[in-house]
Structures are given as structure tokens and as C-alpha cells.
Amino acid sequence: MPTDCVDQSDEKNCNESTHFYCENGDPLFVNASQVLDGKQDCSDFSDECPKNVTFEGGISSREDLIKSQFLQVLIWFMMHFAIIGNISVAGLTLAKIFKRRNPTKRRSKVAVVNDLLILNLSAADFLMGIVLLTIAYKSVEFKGKYCLVDKPWRTSVTCAAVGVMTVLSSQASVLTLVVITSYRLFGVLRPIDSQYIRLRVLGAWIAAVWTVSLIIALIPLAPALANSMVNKAWISASAFVPTDIIHLSDLQQYTPRVAGLSNAANAVNLPGNWYNIENYLKSNFPNVSLDVKGYFGYYSESGVCIPRLYRISVMHNDLNWMTSLVITFNFVALLYIIAAYVTIYRRSTANKVSGTSSQDHRKAQAMYRKITFLITSDMICWFPICVMTFLSMAKVILPPEAYAVSAIVLLPINSSLNPIIYTNPFPLLWRAINKGYQRIRKTWQSTSSPGPPS
């Protein structure tokens, strides 16, 4: 923070200055101890938002929730793609499912199971579109003043909800891909048995996917895990704490001092977690208790409300155990999906050797392209995230830009690409464009052709 002195004639005193100049000069300066203490001393709030203020995660700046203009534009693009694409997928898939009620257009159970799984995947990916919409909207709402709303926003229920939906969407998507892959692998290895799968069993698997994903998303909010999930607390300005941010270790030191000075009989075996300490101080020492406005938890690492995936500074000694566990699971799931689709392709091509029609050959080629796209999509999304997380687990410091790109590009990319990969809308789109072109051409020819001779 700036520490310019008032008397520039004395260089030694200047270097040892304890003053901070307000940016608009109203007042001219305040004490350096008043900077970032949670109270507005400069009329323009520059003592709480100095020019060199930094934000965790490397995503935000003093003015913007998303400081990169490129990412500001990209998040809107990704959001529209995820929302519109997955709504379209859901509509087309539901139309196929309802055809099953028509006796003349009855479809196989394999096709219905596949459609239900695709519908489930589009629902999971649609949630990511809602997350992107919320972040994009908040980025516009906070533009030019983000520093003033950073702490209220990151400790808000909305930010926590965005974090929960992010994890819920990504995990439901990963687990649904695992189920889809497993069913297709089962269909190749046991083609006859796959025809008799019960929809009730499929419903149980889908329910399990959402239940497990929701549990994973909500675990970080459990009060019992507050000590490992909550980094620090946002408190009101106090004469006992120099800033408006306090860490758990500082609070644990503050509490026994208060109890000891008060000669409290219960000063021994003080509670050691966030919420118990807060309640203990309010109940026993209301005059010196700290007014906690909010907690910076698992989903409050940055303004985009996703968990801390990487180590981006020496201050972050260790990654959260929850992050390490989830990323490791997703990496194993990624390897399984890749291995399963390679097996599917090999088995399908082996079955073709005995001699099949050209139509079967085209289907095999189409499946090969889809498998290639699936593997590529999963690799683009999760492989970089997993590798960077493993590097962070090995205490490698990554640049802050890695966090921003992961939050806005890598995590949502599957939600944007899955609708294209699983429904292959390009032939339908091409036929629609070609049909429209032919109609326009016929209309133009009919209007431009000369009339019959008189």
C-alpha cells in the first residue's frame, strides 16, 4: 500500500512514513493503519480500494469482477452456447422419447435408454449455462466498482449457490458420461443382454448420479468441516483487530487472550472452530466479541465462486483435501472413459471384419468420429485441470491466469461441446440451410423469368 509522507524535505522521515494519500485528496491523507481496515476514511473509498489492491484467484481487478476483456466476452459466448445448445438437445431428445408412444414409430429400448441418458446430460450441462449467466450478469453489475462489493459478494449466499451449482453440474456431467460410456460398453460386450435393461434400473442410476453429485457439492458447506473449508472471516471494524479480515489462527489466539484477561472460569478447553468460537465470544464476552459479517469458504476463493483448484501463491500452503479428492476421481473417470471408448471402437471394427454392408461401414465411421470428439472434449476440459492440480499438489506455484482460464474456459467447455457431440446437429443444420437456399432460388427464378409472350 502507498506510504507517502507529508514532509518530502526529510527523506528519512519520508521513507518511514505512516501516511496514505487519498486519491481525490479528501482528506489529503490518512494513517497507513487505516488502510484496508474496513472503514471508509477517504471520501472516494481509496483507502479500502487502493490502486495496488490484489484479489485472490487472479481473476478480478479493482474495477472488474473479470479483469480480462477477452474472458468478459468469452463468458457470454460460452453461456449462450451452453444454454441454447442444451435446451435444443433436450427438446430434440424429448421429441424422440415421445415417439415411443406412437405404435407406428415405436423405438427400441436401447435407443430410449440412450435418449434418457442424453437428456440427463443436457440437464447437467444446462446448469453450467446458468452458472455462466449469473457470473456474466454480476460482472456487468459490478463493473467499475468491484472492489467495493468484493467481500459482500464472495461471502453471499448467491456466491455459495453458484459454487454449489458449478460442482453439481460438473460432477453430474462427469458421472453421466461414465454411465453412458458403461452402457455403450455393455452393449458392445453383451449386445443381447443390453436389450433387456429395465428403465427402473436406469432411473436408479440417474438418481444415484444426482445424489452423489449433490453430496459432493454440499459437503464443503457442512458446519462440521468449517475449519478445513473456511479460510477466513469478514468482520466489522474493531478496535481489537487492525483489519476487517481475520484468519482462524488469529481468532484462536484472540479468544484465549480475552478469556484470560477476563479471568473466565471456562478459559480452558476453548472451542476451536469458527462457529463455536463466534458463539462463545458472543455469549461470554459480548463487549469484545467480533461481529462476523461472513465467511470466505470453499466457494469464496475468487469472484467467480469456484473452489481453489491450484496453488497460485506461497501463501496457499496446501490444497484443500476436497479438491484433491474430487480431481483425482475425475482423472480416473477420464481414463476410464478413454479406455472404454477405445474398447468399443476396437470391438466394433473387429465385428465388421466378417463382412458387412456399406451402411454398416458408414455407421462405424460415424461412431469413430464421435468417439474421437468425445475423447478430445474430455481431454480439453479435464486433462489440463487434473495436471495443474497434481502439479499444485506437488507444491508447484502456477500463474493466476491458470485459475481464470479454468473457471471460464475449461470447466464450461464440455457443457458447450456435449450438445454438438451427442446429437450431431450439423447434418440437420446443413439440410435446413440447403432447403432454405433451394426455396429462395426457386422464388428468385420464378420472379426473374420473363412472362409469356403477349
C-alpha positions in Angstrom: 0.0 0.0 0.0 1.3 3.6 -0.6 3.1 5.1 2.4 3.9 8.6 1.0 4.8 11.1 3.7 3.7 14.7 4.2 7.1 16.3 4.6 9.1 15.5 1.5 12.0 17.6 2.7 13.1 14.9 5.1 14.0 11.8 3.0 14.4 9.5 6.1 11.1 10.5 7.6 9.5 10.1 4.1 10.8 6.5 3.9 9.4 5.8 7.3 6.1 7.5 6.6 2.9 6.0 8.0 0.6 8.1 5.8 -1.6 7.2 2.9 -2.8 9.8 0.4 -6.4 9.7 -0.6 -6.8 9.6 -4.4 -9.2 12.5 -4.6 -7.4 14.4 -1.8 -10.4 14.4 0.6 -8.9 14.3 3.1 -5.4 14.7 2.0 -4.1 11.6 3.8 -4.9 9.1 6.5 -2.8 6.9 8.7 -1.4 3.8 7.0 -3.1 1.8 9.7 -6.4 2.9 8.4 -5.9 1.3 5.0 -7.9 -1.9 4.5 -9.4 -1.8 8.0 -13.0 -2.0 6.8 -13.8 1.7 7.4 -14.2 4.4 4.8 -11.7 7.1 5.7 -11.2 8.6 2.2 -14.3 10.0 0.7 -13.7 8.0 -2.5 -13.0 4.8 -0.6 -9.5 4.7 -2.0 -8.1 3.7 1.5 -10.1 0.4 1.2 -9.6 0.0 -2.6 -6.0 1.3 -3.2 -4.6 1.1 -6.8 -2.4 -1.8 -6.0 -5.0 -3.9 -4.3 -4.9 -7.6 -5.3 -7.6 -10.3 -5.3 -7.2 -14.0 -4.7 -7.5 -16.2 -7.7 -6.1 -13.6 -10.1 -9.4 -13.2 -11.9 -10.6 -9.8 -10.6 -9.3 -6.3 -10.5 -10.2 -3.2 -8.6 -12.8 -2.3 -11.3 -14.0 -5.6 -12.7 -15.1 -9.0 -11.5 -13.4 -10.4 -14.6 -10.4 -8.2 -15.4 -9.6 -9.8 -18.8 -11.7 -8.2 -21.5 -11.3 -11.3 -23.6 -12.7 -13.5 -20.9 -15.5 -11.0 -20.3 -16.6 -11.6 -23.9 -15.9 -15.3 -23.9 -18.1 -16.0 -20.9 -21.1 -14.6 -22.7 -20.3 -16.7 -25.7 -19.9 -19.9 -23.6 -23.1 -19.1 -21.7 -25.3 -18.8 -24.8 -23.8 -21.9 -26.3 -24.4 -23.9 -23.1 -27.9 -22.7 -22.5 -29.3 -22.6 -26.1 -27.4 -25.8 -27.1 -28.6 -27.9 -24.2 -32.2 -26.6 -24.4 -32.2 -27.7 -28.1 -30.7 -31.1 -27.2 -33.4 -31.5 -24.5 -36.2 -30.6 -27.0 -35.0 -32.9 -29.7 -34.4 -35.8 -27.2 -37.9 -35.4 -25.7 -39.4 -35.5 -29.2 -37.6 -38.8 -29.8 -38.8 -40.2 -26.5 -42.4 -39.3 -27.1 -42.3 -41.1 -30.4 -42.2 -44.3 -28.4 -45.9 -43.7 -27.6 -46.8 -43.9 -31.2 -47.2 -47.6 -32.2 -46.1 -46.9 -35.7 -42.9 -45.2 -34.6 -42.0 -47.4 -31.6 -38.3 -47.3 -30.9 -36.0 -49.9 -29.4 -35.3 -49.9 -25.6 -31.6 -49.3 -26.3 -32.5 -46.1 -28.2 -34.8 -44.9 -25.4 -32.2 -45.6 -22.7 -29.6 -43.7 -24.7 -32.1 -40.8 -25.1 -32.8 -40.6 -21.4 -29.1 -40.5 -20.6 -28.5 -37.8 -23.2 -31.4 -35.9 -21.6 -29.8 -36.2 -18.2 -26.5 -35.0 -19.6 -28.1 -31.9 -21.1 -29.8 -31.1 -17.8 -26.4 -31.2 -16.0 -24.7 -29.1 -18.7 -27.6 -26.6 -18.7 -26.8 -25.9 -15.0 -23.4 -24.8 -16.1 -25.0 -22.4 -18.5 -27.0 -20.9 -15.6 -23.7 -20.5 -13.6 -22.1 -18.7 -16.5 -25.2 -16.5 -16.9 -25.0 -15.5 -13.2 -21.3 -14.7 -13.4 -21.7 -12.7 -16.6 -24.6 -10.7 -15.2 -22.7 -10.0 -12.0 -19.7 -8.9 -14.0 -21.8 -6.3 -15.7 -23.5 -5.2 -12.5 -20.2 -4.8 -10.6 -18.3 -3.1 -13.5 -16.2 -0.2 -12.4 -16.8 -0.8 -8.7 -15.9 -4.4 -8.0 -13.5 -3.6 -5.1 -16.4 -2.1 -3.1 -18.6 -5.2 -3.4 -15.9 -8.0 -3.4 -16.3 -9.0 0.2 -20.1 -8.8 0.3 -20.3 -10.8 -2.9 -17.9 -13.6 -2.1 -19.5 -14.1 1.3 -23.0 -14.0 0.0 -25.5 -16.9 -0.3 -25.7 -16.3 -4.1 -21.9 -16.9 -4.5 -22.2 -20.1 -2.4 -25.1 -21.2 -4.6 -23.1 -20.5 -7.8 -20.3 -22.7 -6.4 -22.6 -25.5 -5.5 -24.2 -25.4 -8.9 -20.8 -25.4 -10.6 -19.7 -28.5 -8.7 -23.1 -30.2 -9.1 -23.1 -29.5 -12.8 -19.5 -30.7 -13.5 -19.8 -33.8 -11.3 -23.2 -34.8 -12.7 -21.9 -34.3 -16.2 -18.8 -36.5 -15.4 -20.8 -39.2 -13.7 -23.4 -39.2 -16.5 -20.6 -39.6 -19.1 -19.4 -42.6 -17.1 -22.9 -44.1 -17.1 -23.3 -43.5 -20.9 -19.9 -45.0 -21.5 -20.6 -48.0 -19.3 -23.9 -48.7 -21.0 -22.4 -48.4 -24.5 -19.5 -50.7 -23.5 -22.0 -53.2 -22.1 -24.0 -53.0 -25.3 -20.9 -53.9 -27.3 -19.7 -56.7 -25.0 -23.1 -58.1 -24.2 -25.4 -56.9 -27.1 -28.3 -59.3 -26.2 -28.4 -58.6 -22.5 -28.3 -54.8 -23.2 -31.7 -55.1 -24.9 -33.4 -56.1 -21.7 -32.2 -53.4 -19.3 -35.1 -52.1 -17.2 -35.9 -48.5 -17.2 -36.3 -48.7 -13.4 -32.6 -49.7 -13.2 -31.7 -46.8 -15.4 -33.7 -44.4 -13.2 -31.8 -45.7 -10.1 -28.5 -45.0 -11.8 -29.6 -41.5 -12.8 -30.9 -40.8 -9.2 -27.5 -42.0 -7.9 -25.7 -39.7 -10.2 -27.5 -36.6 -8.9 -27.4 -37.7 -5.3 -23.7 -38.3 -5.3 -23.1 -35.0 -7.2 -25.2 -33.1 -4.8 -23.5 -34.6 -1.8 -20.1 -33.7 -3.2 -21.3 -30.1 -3.9 -22.8 -29.6 -0.4 -20.1 -31.3 1.7 -17.9 -28.1 1.8 -20.8 -26.2 3.4 -21.1 -28.6 6.3 -20.5 -26.8 9.7 -18.5 -29.7 11.0 -15.9 -29.1 8.2 -15.7 -25.3 8.7 -12.1 -25.4 9.9 -10.9 -27.1 6.8 -13.2 -25.4 4.3 -13.3 -21.8 5.7 -10.1 -19.7 5.1 -11.0 -16.5 6.9 -13.9 -14.4 8.1 -15.0 -10.9 7.2 -15.7 -8.8 10.4 -16.8 -5.3 11.2 -14.2 -2.8 12.1 -13.0 -3.3 15.6 -10.5 -1.7 18.0 -9.1 -5.1 18.8 -8.4 -6.2 15.2 -6.5 -3.9 12.8 -8.2 -5.2 9.6 -11.7 -6.4 8.6 -10.3 -9.8 7.7 -9.3 -12.4 10.3 -7.9 -15.9 9.9 -8.8 -18.8 12.1 -5.3 -18.9 13.7 -5.6 -15.3 14.7 -9.1 -15.8 16.1 -7.9 -18.8 18.1 -5.2 -16.6 19.6 -7.5 -13.8 20.3 -10.1 -15.8 22.1 -8.0 -17.2 25.0 -6.5 -13.8 25.5 -9.9 -12.3 26.0 -10.9 -15.2 28.3 -7.6 -14.9 30.2 -7.9 -11.2 30.8 -11.5 -11.7 32.0 -10.4 -14.5 34.4 -13.1 -16.7 32.9 -13.6 -19.9 34.6 -14.1 -21.7 31.3 -10.9 -20.3 29.7 -9.6 -23.9 29.4 -10.7 -26.1 26.5 -12.0 -23.3 24.4 -13.8 -24.2 21.2 -11.6 -24.4 18.2 -13.8 -24.0 15.2 -15.2 -20.9 13.5 -18.8 -21.1 14.6 -18.2 -22.3 18.1 -15.7 -19.5 18.8 -18.1 -16.9 17.4 -20.9 -18.2 19.6 -18.6 -18.5 22.6 -17.5 -14.8 22.3 -21.0 -13.6 21.9 -22.3 -15.5 24.9 -19.5 -14.8 27.3 -17.8 -11.5 26.1 -20.4 -9.6 24.1 -18.5 -6.3 24.6 -15.3 -7.6 22.9 -16.8 -10.2 20.6 -16.2 -9.8 16.8 -19.1 -9.1 14.5 -18.7 -11.6 11.7 -20.3 -10.4 8.5 -19.5 -13.5 6.5 -17.1 -16.4 5.9 -14.7 -17.0 3.0 -15.3 -20.7 2.4 -14.7 -23.3 -0.2 -16.6 -21.4 -2.8 -15.3 -17.9 -1.9 -11.7 -18.2 -3.2 -12.4 -15.8 -6.1 -15.2 -13.7 -7.5 -16.4 -16.5 -9.9 -17.2 -18.6 -6.8 -15.4 -21.9 -7.8 -13.2 -23.9 -5.5 -9.5 -23.2 -5.3 -8.0 -25.7 -7.8 -4.4 -24.6 -7.8 -1.7 -23.2 -5.7 -1.1 -19.7 -7.1 1.0 -18.1 -4.3 3.2 -19.2 -1.5 0.5 -18.1 1.0 -1.6 -21.1 -0.1 0.5 -23.9 1.6 -1.8 -26.8 0.8 -4.7 -27.5 -1.5 -8.0 -28.4 0.1 -8.4 -32.1 0.6 -11.8 -31.9 -1.0 -10.3 -30.5 -4.2 -7.6 -33.2 -4.3 -10.1 -36.0 -3.9 -12.6 -34.7 -6.5 -9.9 -34.0 -9.1 -8.3 -37.4 -8.6 -11.7 -39.1 -9.0 -12.4 -37.1 -12.2 -9.0 -38.0 -13.6 -9.7 -41.7 -13.0 -13.1 -41.3 -14.7 -11.4 -39.6 -17.7 -9.0 -42.5 -18.1 -11.9 -45.0 -17.8 -13.9 -43.2 -20.5 -11.0 -43.1 -22.9 -10.2 -46.8 -22.3 -13.8 -47.8 -22.7 -14.4 -46.0 -26.0 -11.2 -47.4 -27.4 -12.5 -50.8 -26.5 -15.9 -50.0 -28.1 -14.2 -49.0 -31.3 -11.9 -52.0 -31.5 -14.7 -54.4 -30.8 -17.0 -52.8 -33.4 -14.3 -52.8 -36.1 -13.4 -56.4 -35.2 -17.1 -57.4 -35.7 -17.0 -55.8 -39.1 -14.2 -57.9 -40.5 -16.6 -60.8 -41.2 -18.2 -58.7 -43.9 -20.9 -56.1 -43.6 -22.7 -53.7 -45.8 -21.5 -50.2 -46.8 -24.2 -48.8 -44.5 -22.6 -50.6 -41.5 -19.3 -49.2 -42.6 -20.6 -45.7 -42.6 -22.1 -46.2 -39.2 -18.7 -47.4 -37.9 -17.0 -44.4 -39.4 -19.6 -42.1 -37.8 -19.1 -43.8 -34.4 -15.3 -43.4 -34.8 -15.7 -39.7 -35.4 -18.0 -39.3 -32.4 -15.6 -41.3 -30.2 -12.7 -39.0 -31.3 -14.8 -35.9 -30.5 -15.8 -37.3 -27.1 -12.2 -38.1 -26.1 -11.0 -34.8 -27.4 -13.7 -32.9 -25.5 -12.9 -34.7 -22.2 -9.2 -34.2 -22.7 -9.6 -30.4 -23.3 -11.8 -30.0 -20.3 -10.4 -32.2 -17.5 -6.8 -33.2 -18.5 -5.3 -29.7 -18.1 -7.3 -29.2 -14.9 -6.1 -32.5 -13.5 -2.5 -32.0 -14.5 -2.3 -28.5 -13.0 -4.0 -29.7 -9.8 -1.5 -32.5 -9.5 1.3 -30.0 -10.0 -0.1 -27.9 -7.3 -0.3 -31.0 -5.0 3.4 -31.3 -5.7 3.8 -27.6 -4.4 4.3 -26.1 -7.8 3.2 -22.4 -8.0 1.0 -21.7 -11.0 0.3 -18.3 -12.6 -3.0 -16.7 -11.6 -4.1 -16.8 -15.2 -4.5 -20.6 -14.9 -7.3 -20.2 -12.4 -9.1 -17.7 -14.6 -8.9 -19.8 -17.7 -10.0 -22.9 -15.8 -13.0 -21.2 -14.4 -14.3 -19.5 -17.6 -12.9 -21.8 -20.4 -12.0 -25.3 -19.3 -14.8 -26.2 -16.8 -17.7 -24.9 -19.1 -16.3 -26.2 -22.3 -17.8 -29.7 -22.0 -21.2 -28.1 -21.4 -20.9 -26.3 -24.7 -19.5 -29.1 -26.7 -21.5 -32.0 -25.4 -24.7 -31.0 -27.3 -22.8 -30.9 -30.6 -21.1 -34.2 -30.0 -24.0 -36.3 -28.8 -26.7 -35.0 -31.2 -24.6 -34.3 -34.3 -26.8 -31.4 -35.4 -24.6 -30.5 -38.4 -26.4 -32.7 -40.9 -29.8 -31.4 -39.8 -28.5 -27.8 -39.9 -27.0 -28.4 -43.4 -30.2 -29.8 -44.7 -32.2 -26.9 -43.3 -29.8 -24.4 -44.9 -29.8 -26.2 -48.2 -33.6 -26.4 -48.2 -33.9 -22.7 -47.5 -31.4 -22.0 -50.2 -33.3 -24.1 -52.8 -36.6 -22.3 -51.8 -35.0 -18.9 -52.2 -33.5 -19.9 -55.5 -36.8 -21.2 -56.9 -38.5 -18.0 -55.7 -35.9 -15.8 -57.4 -36.1 -17.8 -60.6 -39.8 -17.5 -60.8 -39.8 -13.8 -60.3 -36.9 -13.1 -62.7 -38.1 -15.3 -65.5 -39.8 -13.5 -68.4 -43.6 -13.8 -68.7 -45.4 -15.5 -71.6 -45.3 -13.5 -74.9 -48.3 -11.3 -75.5 
